[in-house]
């Protein structure tokens, strides 16, 4: 994930430059085409997403109503870490997007190493 976005997020705000560099080395780059479903209601929230380019919509699972439109620099996913969790909703790409993804296992390993 681009290091310039991380310090602005509460989760990462107290990290040193070296810790941020170490964390960003674990992110997986993912280019998602338009309308890619990144998460569906009922799935376990096991991934932390960071948006580098494009837009992701967090929608209500029942009616598909957009609750949040997220762009570059936004993070969403693993509900215990972020306010913008995926619990009970759908996350889909609106237009193509470049995302960086960190698995729950990697998040736990990073938290234990901080």
Secondary structure, 3 states (H helix, E strand, C coil): CCHHHHCCCHHHCCCCHHHHHHHHCCCEEEEECCCCEEECCCCCCCEEEEEEECCEEEEECCCCCEEEEECCCCEEECCCCCCCECCCEEEEECCCEEEEEEEHHHHHHHHHHC
